[in-house]
């Protein structure tokens, strides 16, 4: 007896089968290539395009997770990229550099990357499906598809290959010190990125033609006090408890600029989140808070989220964590609770608090011009006297209309 697929798996298989059928209908007898890009919006790094040719008779079960790359976690994308590389008839990747973006503009640079991806494909297509509503004029019959990466299997595959390739490039550009946070935000505009530009100025990887970046063309450079503290933190091995160094760095904060202080506190938060042990004995509440913040940070990383901000504050309110799940921005509220304090995630955050979180989230989206899908999650922590901690995660705990 053949086991039946679970409802979620069956739904995924039907969705992918529909995407494969969509491709087959556009080019039933020839070679079809899907093309998509990654990295039009970031402040730094190249724009990357990929072209993928899939067999029109490909088994949907081999690509059951295939979807718009923005709806996938980094781990899912990497897993799919490996599978696509195994079964695709052809894959091509092209990039346009930061200099080309500044010289040509982002749209023409994107089309240039697409032409290079097509050249790298090594298979001449009979028809091309391109994500978007603008024809890049690639010299072959072309169909432009709005939201093509959720409609076409080959375009979705190209989206994944472009995104994973660009993410790897940004990890390389980050280097060992990663002063701008490229490894975290992949060059997109975030509070971390903004403060780093304010302190360090522009690198050779920044898009000077982008208005948010051009604002930092002239800058005084980091202060000696900041550089001293920064080097101290760079000397700390992740996971080691260097409280004396942390205290030394914190003593410098009042004498630094707002952005310098913010960057050091962000680095401190990151290092503390890697310390695995719960402080023993009767310690200050601050240390307990550091531990629980680190616990949540570790949990979010293990889920494959990209950590963008912690304790993000505005006039409207505060958000405990802002993370990126695929191409979805997630605003997270962390609550400590007793076992029977409340029944569900929505009850964990009262209406007034939800409204303040939503207003703060809207402020963040407006400040950094982030046009992404969003959701609001809750993390509930329950601690006991023996030092144990139970964590529960509630996705989509509330909506924009609480």
N, C-alpha and C positions, 0 to 999 in steps of 0.2 A: 504494500500500500504506500503510495507516494504522499509524503507529508504536505499539508497545505501551507502556503505562505501566510504569515501573519498579516492582518489588515494593513499596518503601516508599510510593510514590505511590498504587499500586493499593490498598494496605491503608488509607491515609488516606481515599481516595474511598469505599471500602466502609464505613468507620466513619462518615463524615459522612452517607452515604446512609441508614445505619441510624438515625441521629439524626433525619433529616428524616422518615423513615418512622414513627418513634416519635411525632413530633408529629402527623402526618397521622392516625394511629390514634386520637388523643385528640380530634380535632376535624376530621373529614373534610370537613364542608360549611360550617363557620363560620369566624370569626376567632379565632385562637389567639394569646395573648400569653404570652411567657416573661418571668419576673421574677426578678432576683437582686440581691444586694447586695455591696458591698465596704466594708471598713473597720469591722467590728464589734470587732476585737481591738486596734487601735492605742491608744496612750496619748494621741494628739493628732489633731485634725482631725475633720471631719464624717464621718458614715456616709452612703454614697451608694447609691441603688438605681436600677436601669434596667429598663425594660420594652421588649421588642422584638417586633414582629409581622413574621414572615417569610412569604413566599408558600409555601404547602405544596407547590407544584410547583417550588421553587427548584432550580436545577442544582447538585448537590453539588460539582461541579468549581470553582464560583465561590468555595466556602468550604472548600477541601480541607484547610486548616490548622485549621479550627474544632475547638476542644477546650475542656475545662475551662481557664479562664484561668490557674489555678495551675500548669498544665503548660506554659505558653508563656513565651517570653522577652519582655521589654518591646518589642523590635522587632517580634516576631510579633504581639503584641497591637495595637500601633499600626497595623500593616499591615491586620490584620483589621478593626479599628474603621473604617478608611476604606472598606473593601469593604462592610461591613455598612451603613454610612451610605448607600452608593450603591444597594443592592438592597433594603433593608428597606421594607416598606409603612408602618411607623410605628416611631418611637423616642421614648421618654419618659425623662427623667432627673429624679430627685428627691433632695433631701438633707435631712438632719436635723442641725442645728447642734450644736456642743459644749454650749451652754446647754440645748438640748432633751435631749441625751443625759444630762446631769447631773440634769435635772429629772424625766425620765420613766423613765430606765433604758435600757440599750442595746437591749433587745429591743423595747420599745414605740417607741423612736426609730427603729429599723430598719423597723418596720411603718409608721410615719408617712412615712418616706422612700419606701417602696413605694407608699403611697397617692398621694403627690405625683408619683411617676413615672407612675402610671396616669393621673392627671389630665393630665399633660404629653403623654401618648401621642396624644391627639386622635383615637383610634379606639376605639370601644366593643367590647371583646372578648366573644365568646360563651363562652370558656373561658380559664382562666389556669393555667399551670404555674409553680409557685413552688419554688425550690430550698430544701430543708430539710424539717423534719418538723413545723413549726408553721404553722397557717393564719393568715395576717395579716388575715383578715376584710375583704376588699377589696370585697365586695358583688357578686361574680360567682362562678359555679361555678368551684371551684378544686381542683386536684390538687397535693398536696405531694409532692415527689420528693427523697428522700435521694440525694445525689450527682447531682442533676438536671443540673448543668452538664457532666456527661460522658455523659448519656443523651439529652438533648433539644437539638435545634439552636437553638431559640428561647431556651432558658434559657442555653445556652452563649454565645449572642450577647449576651444581657443581661448576663451575667457580665463579658464583655470590655468592653462599653460602660461599665458601672459602674466597673470597675477603671481603665480609661484615663482616665475623667473625674476620678476621685478622685486619681489620680497627678498629673494636671495641676494640680488644686487645691492639692495639697501642695507642688508646685514653686513656685506663686505665694506660698503662705504662707511658704516658706523665705526669700524676699527676697534681697537682694544678699549679706548676710553669712551667712545660714543658720546661726545659732549652735547650733541644736539638731540639725542634720543632717537636716532634713525631706526635702531633695532626695535624700538617700541612702536612708533607711529608711522614708520615707513615714509617719512617726509611730509606727511599731511600736517595741516595747521592745527596745533594743539596749544594749550597753555604752556606745557613744557617746551615746545619748539619756540614759542614766542619769547619766553624768558631767556632761552639759550641764545637766540639771535641778539637780544638786548645786551647780553654779557659778552659773547664771543664775536659778534658781528657775523658777516657772511663767510661761508666757505666756498670753495670752488664748485660745490655741488648744488648751490642754491640758484633758483630761477630769478634773476635780477629783474626781469620784466614783469613779475607778479607784484601787484601793489602791496600786499602785506609784507613782502620781502624787501622791496625797494625802500620801505620806511627805515630799514636798518643799514642803509648804505654807508652812512656816516655814524660812527660810534667811538667812544673814548677807549674801549678795551677794558678788560677785567682789572680790578684793583689788586695790588700786591697782597692784601689780606685775603681776598677771595682765592687767589692762586695758591697761597700757602695752605688754606683749608681744603681746597680741591685736591691738591696733591696728597694730603693726608688721607682723604677718603679713597683715592685711587690706590693707595697702598694696602687697604683693607681687603683681606681675602673673603669672598662671599661665604656667609655661614659662620664666620668667627665672631665672637663677642668681644668687641673692642670698645667697651663703654668709656674708657678713659679718653680715647681718641674722639669719640662722639661728643663727649662733654667739652673737649677742647675746641672742636669745631663750632659747637653751639655757642660758646663764649664769644666767638667772633661775629655772630650774626647781627647784633645791634649796630655794628660799625660798617655794615655793607649796604649796597643799594638794595632796593626791593627785589629786583630780579636776581641778584647774586645770592641774597638770603633765600629766596624761593628755590633756586637750583640746588643749593646745599641741603636744604630741608628735604627736598625730593630725593636726593641721593641718600640721605640718612634713612629716610623711610624705606627705600628699596633695600638697603643693606640690612636694616633691622628685620625686614620681612623674611630674610633668609636665615635668621637665627632660629633653630628648630625647638629649643628647649623652653619650657615654661619657667619663669623665674620662681625659685623655691623660697619658702618661708614667707614672712610678713613683709611685703615690699610695697612701695608707693603705688598708688593707683595709676600713675603715669606709666609705670613699667607693665602693669597688667594690661593697660590699653594698648601699649606697643605690641604685646604678645598677640592679643586678639586681632589687631590690625594685620599683623604678619600672618596669622592663621588664615584670615580671609584672603589676603593677597596670594598666598601659596595655593589655596583652593581654586581661585579664579584662574591662575596660571595653568594649573593642572587641567582645567576645563578647556584650555586652548584659547582663552580670551587674551587680547592685547590690553595691558593696563595703561590707560591714558592719564588719568588724574586720580588723586586721592584727596579727600576733604576739600573739594572744590567749593569756594565761597563766593557769593555775590550778595548784593543788597537784598535780593529776593529770598535767599535761603542758602542752604548748604547741601551738597551731595557727597555721600561718603566715598563712592567709587564711580568713576566713569570708565567703561571698558568698551572694547570693540569685539563683537562676535560676528566674524565674517565681515559683512559690510553693514551691520546693524550696530548702532550706538546703544549701549545699555547703561542706564542710570540706576545705581544700586544703593538702597538704604540698608544699613546694618543695624539690627536690633538685638539687644540682650533681653532675655526673657526667662521667666520661671516656667516650669513644666506646663502648667495649665493657665498661663497668663492670657493667651488668646487662642482662638480656634484656627484661623487661617491667615494667609499672608496679608490680605487686605486689612484685616483687623489689627495687624501689627503696627500699622501707620494710620493715625487718625486723619480725618478729612483735611483739617487745617495743615497738617504736616505734608500731606500729599500735594496740596495746592502749592506750597512753598517749594517742594522738590520740582514740580512741573515748571514753575516760573523760573527757577534756577536753570533747569535744563533748556528752556527756551532762550534764556540769556546766553548760555554756552553756545547753542546752535547759531545764534545771531552773531556772536562775537567772532567765531571762527569759521563762519560761512559754511557750516557742514550741512550738506543736503543728503541726508541718509535716513533710512528707516530707523525708528527708535522704539525702545520698550523700557518699562520700569520694573525692576526686579527687587526682591527683598531677600536678605540673608539673615536668618535667625540663629543666634548663638545661645546655647544654654550651658553654663558652667556649673561645676559642683565643687565642694570644699576640698576634694582630693586632687584637684587640678585637672580633671577630665573635662573635655569640652565636646558638646554635640552640635553639629552644624546642619541646618536645613536650608535648602535653596528653593526659592519660589519664583520661577520666571513668570513674566506678565502678571505681576501681583496687582497692578492697577493700571488704568489707562489715562489718557489726556482728559477724560470726562469722569473724574472719580466720583 
